[in-house]
Amino acid sequence: MQLNLSKPICFFDLETTGVSITKDRIVEISILKVFPDGKEESKTWLVNPEMVIPAEVVEIHGISNEDVADKPTFKALAKEIYNLIKDSDLGGFNSNRFDIPLLAEEMLRADIDFDMKSRLAVDVQTIFHKMEQRTLVAAYKFYCDKNLEGAHSAAADTKATYEVLKAQIDKYDEIENDTKFLADFSSRKKFADFAGFIAFDENGLECFSFGKHKGKLVTEVLEKEPGYFGWLLNADFPLYTKKVLTAIKLRSLNNKLG
């Protein structure tokens, strides 16, 4: 079956130096772009992370420091990657919680103003967990009746994720073949940032979801405690979270001036 798309969707997978959104880097990125007419375009890049890949991580994805030593950095590849995805929604497996936040960090470090305001995100893992509670290897076997050869290879995982989503739509009548439905269904709690530090309350207003100000409106905290904003910008938070906080502060200042 063919996905019902109003715009292209890019399924992607990252292999990285670790699992920290702020500290780790991409060593491989694979993108499968699917167009509304069913046409597919795929591209995979090995990336020099400019840091050592730990031995225990090499054992998982098989990409060694020697493999990426002469490869381009993400900053060198960023424009090419962005041009491929800029008109598309995004899809992946655990992508809402890891791949998209890490990709955003890498883009911002490369001076590309990446955000998700004009695109939807379909997380196939969330759909799978809501319906069956499994891993990608098990999902591929369950939905597609195939063994996932080359698991933890970005290209293999990306292709499997795409095939699993199509099989999920075929299997469950309640899952609509529509990117917005899939994005809503595969989302967790709504957050203003990727990492989940700024949530939306029942009125759709941004509030902190951590620390001493958990549950309090961001605008109120920044007004009553101006130094907290400076601390957040200098602390070890994701660049995208800092970008969102800055936008909220500027919006609040503009509202006062208006």
Order of alpha helices (4+ residues) and beta strands (2+ residues): beta-beta-beta-alpha-alpha-alpha-beta-alpha-beta-alpha-alpha-alpha-alpha-beta-beta-alpha-alpha-alpha
